[in-house]
Amino acid sequence: MSESLQRARVALLEARRESELASLVRRHGGEPVCVPALREVECDCAESAARAIDATAKAGAVVALATGVGLERWLAVAGTLGRREELREALAKATVVCRGPKPVAVLKREGLTAQVRAPAPHTTREFLSALEGVDVRDRDTVFVHDGGGGRTVPEALAARGAHVVEVQPYAWALPEDLAALRELVGDMISGRIDAIAFTTQIQAKHLFEVAESLGSRAALVDALRGRVTVAAVGPTTAGVLEGLGAPPHVVPSQSSMGAMVMALVKARGGATT
């Protein structure tokens, strides 16, 4: 007996039809429907980037990196300020904590290393756990945001007595062309989508923002609470969906795309002979 999505149409809020998640859905017998819900937009962060460089250069500084893209952008902005080498030297002396493998890879390209790495599946929960092992009280602590600009990590650091300096080098915005997202909202309401998988909280927020603009928020909530099987990759995304009125049917015990797809298969009763 094998497990299959039985040709279910699964909405994925990303652009790439050959992404890891789309491939997993296809491998388990589903039809991925890929609709981008966000795009990266560079922020004008020269002022905060400069403050973060100053803080990183102080003795005993801690740098918490939530994202590789953010680190790349911070380095680029430092370059425009004529301070890229200064930042590299400061990072070499600071205690650097990375949430996932992407900032580690960027550091490696710069000839730098991370002293602390959050374990898989690299969610905010693991990131906070890794940071708990680092003494931040009365220390300058730089937090480099991902595009979501979430408050959980900087607020947790401040609560532990850290002098937090934040920099958000980029943000996640809605796509410039919303036609595909609008069509997806209609497809879910009309029953042409069987399931939807959320990998970030911002995807959920953007989907509901578009539905609101169409006057279709209530109808979308009805669809997501009923015939559309909703999967969230982890507890943070699940919490946002609950707050939006559409608690997920599927939240895997391990926050990973593979575990989410397998849980989605089981939720849809996908055992086939």
N, C-alpha and C positions, 0 to 999 in steps of 0.2 A: 504494500500500500504506500502511495506517495502523497504528498501534500501539494495542493494547487489552488491558485486564486480563481480557477475555473473561468478564465477569460473576463474577469471583472475589469472594468475601466477604472483605473486608479489615478486620481489627480495628484500630480507632484508640482509643487510651486517653485519650479526651477526651469531654466531655459534649455539645458542640454539633454537631448534625447538619448544620448549614450553615456550618461552619468552613471556612477556606481549604483545609485538608488534605482534609476530607471532600468538598469540591467538586472538588478535583483528582482524587481517586479516582473519583468519579462521572463526571467529564468523560472519563476514560480507560477507561470501560466497566466499572468495578468497583462493587461494592455495599459502601459503608462501613458498618461495624458499630461504632457509637460507644458506648464504655463508659468512664465517668470512672474514673481511677485515682488521682486526688489532689484535694485541696481546700486552699485557702489558710487558714491559721490564724494570727492575730495573736500575736506573742510578747510576753511581758512583758519589755521591753527598756529600761526607763527608765534603769537604771544605765549600761548600755553606750552608750545613746544620748547620755547626758550626757557620758560620757568622750569620745565621738566629737565632740561639739560643742566641747569644750575643745581637742581635738587640731586640729580644723579651724581654730580661731581663732588658732593659732600661726603665726608667720611662716614662709613657705615650705612650708606644708602641702600635701599632695596628697590628693585624694579620688577613690577609684575606685568607680564606681557600676555594679554588675552588673545592676541592675533598676530600672525605673520604679516598680513597686509598692513596693519597698523604700525608695526615696527619698520617696515620698508618705507612707509610714508613719512614717519618721524625722522628717519635718517635722511630722506630726500629733502624735507623741510629744513633740517639742520644744515644740509648742504647749501641751500639758498641763503641761509643766514651766515655762511662761512664758518660753521661750527661742527661740521660732520666729523672731523678727526677728533675734536674735543669730546663729542658724544661717544665715539668708539672707545676712546681712552677711559672715559668715565664708566662705561658699561663693563669694561674689562676689570674694573676694581669693585664694582657694586655686586651685591647679591641679587642675581637674576633668577626669577621664577617664571616658568612658562606653563601655559595651560595645555598646549598640545604640541604636536611635532612641527607645525608650520613655523612658529617663531624660532624654534630650535634650528630649523634649516636656514633661516635668514641669518641667525647669529653665526652659524657655521661658515656661511659664505663670507662673513665679515671677519673671520678668524677669531670668533668669540664663542663662549660656551655658557650654558645655563647651569647654575649650581643646584637648582631644584626644578624637577619636572613633575607635573601632575600626572597621575596614572590614567590609563584608558578607563572609561570612554571619553575623558577630557571634557567633562561638563563643568558647569560652575561649581557643583558640589565637590568634585575632585580638586578643582583649583583652590577652593577655600580650604580644603583639608590639607593640601600641600603648603599653603601659606601659614597655616596654624603652626607648622614646625619652624617658622622663621620668626625671630624676635623683631617686632616692628615698633615696640613702644618707644616713643620719643625719637624715632628715626625718620628721616626723610624717605618717603615711600612713593614712588612714581607708579601710577596705574595707567597703562596704555589700553584704551578701550577698543572693543570691536565696533562694528557699525551700528550696533543696537543702543549703545550708550547706557547700558543697564547700571543701576545704582547698587546692586547687591554687594559686589566686591569692594568698591571704595568705602561704602558705609560700614562694612564689616571691619575693614582695616582701621578706619577712624575710631570705631568703637573699641579697638584694642590699643588705642593710644598713638597710632601712627600719624605723622604729619603728611597727609596725603596731597599729592600734586597730580592732577589728572590732565591727560591729553587725549583728545579724540581726533585722530588724523583723517578719518573718513566716516561717512554715515550711510545707512541703508535707506534709500528713498524708493518711492513707487516707480515702476517703469514709466518712461516717457509716453509710451503708447499703452493705454489701458484697455484696448479693445479685447484682447485675449482674456484678461481677467474678468471683464464684464460678461463675456460669453460664458466663461466657466461658472460664474455665479448663476446665470440662467440655466446652464446645463444641470447643475446640482439641484436647483429648485424643481426642474421639470423631470428629473429622474434619469438623465442620461449619463450620470456619473455614479458608480457603485461605492467608491471609497475615496478617501483623501488622506494623504500622509503629510504631516507637518514636521519639519526638522528644526525650525527655529520659531521663536515666539513672534518675531517681526512678520513672518509669513502670515500668521493668523491675524495680526493686527491690520495688515494691509488688505487682506481679503475682506475683512469686515468693514474697513474704511470704504472700499469700492462698493460693497453691497449697500452701505448706508447712503452713498451718493446716488444710487439707483432707486432708493426707496424700498429696497428688498431685504433689509436686515432681518426682519421678523420671519420672512419666508425662508431665508437662508438658515436661520436658527432651527426652524421646524425641520428642514431637510437634514441638517447635521445631527439633530437629536433623534431622527427617525431612520429613514431608509438609507442614508449615506453612512457607511462605517468610517468613523474618524479615528485616526491613529496619530499619536504624538510620540516623538522619539524619546522624551524624558519628562521628568516631573516639572521642570520649569515651564516648558512649552505647554504641558498639560494644565498647569495652573492658570496660564493666560487664557487658554481655551475655556476653562471653567468660568473664569471671570467674564468672558464674552458671551456666556450663556450656552456654550456647546461643549460640555465635558466629553473628553474622548472616550470611545469604547475600548481603545487599545493603548496601553502604555507598557512597554516591555520592562522586565525587571532589570535588564542591562540596557543602558542608554546607547544603543548603536543602531545603525540603519538595518543591518542584517537581522538583529533581534526584533526590530520593529516589523519588518516584512514577515518574518515567521509568525509573530503574534497576530498579525493581520490575517494571514492564511488561516490560522486556527479560529480566529473570531468569525470568519466567514464560512466556517465549516468545510474547509477545503480538502478533506481527505478523499482521494480518488483511487480506484483500483487500477 
